[in-house]
Amino acid sequence: MIHLTRLNGNPLVVNSDLIKYAESSPDTMLTLINGEKIVVLETCEDVVTRTIAYRASVYSEAAGHLQALAWSPASASPRTPEPNPRPPASAGEPED
């Protein structure tokens, strides 16, 4: 979500994944994927910069969660093999 400002000065937050395109003529008009149009004070470049920053923060946070879940040999405790005892020989079977 990116923070923007309407022409009347009211702040709004837009889901940047829903922006289809942004155009400036001379005000910046965002067209959302549902066809809704929003006019904002910020330039197209500002909208793009804020969108990239938002996505970078999402990816960074996701990477931190993945790193915490990742298994690495250094963090694994050494595993000792379980003994494989040989069953005792039956009365009728010869021993090796």
N, C-alpha and C positions, 0 to 999 in steps of 0.2 A: 504494500500500500504506500502510495506517495502523497505527501502533503502539498496541496496547491491552494491558490487563491482565486476566487471568482472576481469578475470585474468590479463588483460592488464592495470588495474588500473582505467578504466572508470567506473564512477558510473552509476547505473541504478536503477529504481524503478519497483518493481514487485507487481502485484496484488496477494496477498497471498491466496486469495480464489481460484486461478487457479492452485496452486501447487498440483500436484497429489502425488508426493513423492520426497524426497531428499536423496541422497546417497553420501557417501564419498569414493573415490577410487583413489588416495588419495585426489584429489580435490573434492569439493562439486559440485555435478551435480543435478540441479533441473529439474524434468520432469513435464511439465505442462499438464493439462487435454487434450489439443489439440495435445499432442505428442512432442511439441517443447522442446528442452533441452537447459538449460542455465548453464554454468559453472561459479561459483563465488568463490571469495577468502574466504568468511565467512564459518565457520564450520556449520555442520547440526544443532548443538546445538544453534548457533547464529541465524540461520534462524528460528528455532522454537521459541526462546526467543523473537525475533523481531515480529514474527507473533502473539504470545500471547499478547505482549505489544500493538500492533496495535489494535487487537480485543478488548482488555480491554478498550482502549481509545474510541473506537466506542461505546461500550456498556455504558460506563460512560457518554458520551455526550448524548446518546439517553435517558438514565435514567434521566438526567437533564431536557431534553425537556418534558419527560413524567411527571416529578414532577411538572413542571410549568403548565401543562395542567390538572393535577389531581384536582378533587373536594374534598374538605374536609369540614365537618360540621363547623369547627372553622372558615373557611374563608368565609362561606356562610352568607349572611345578614339574620337577623331574618325575617321570613315571617309572616305577620299578616293575619289572616283569613279574607276573604272578607265577609261582612255582607250578609246574605241571607234573604232579606226582604220578608215578606209574602205578596202576592198580596191581594189587598182589596177584601173583600167578595162581591159577586154579590148580586143584590137586592133580588133574589129568594132563595139564600142559607143562611141557618142559621149559625150564628157565633158560635165558640166554647166557 
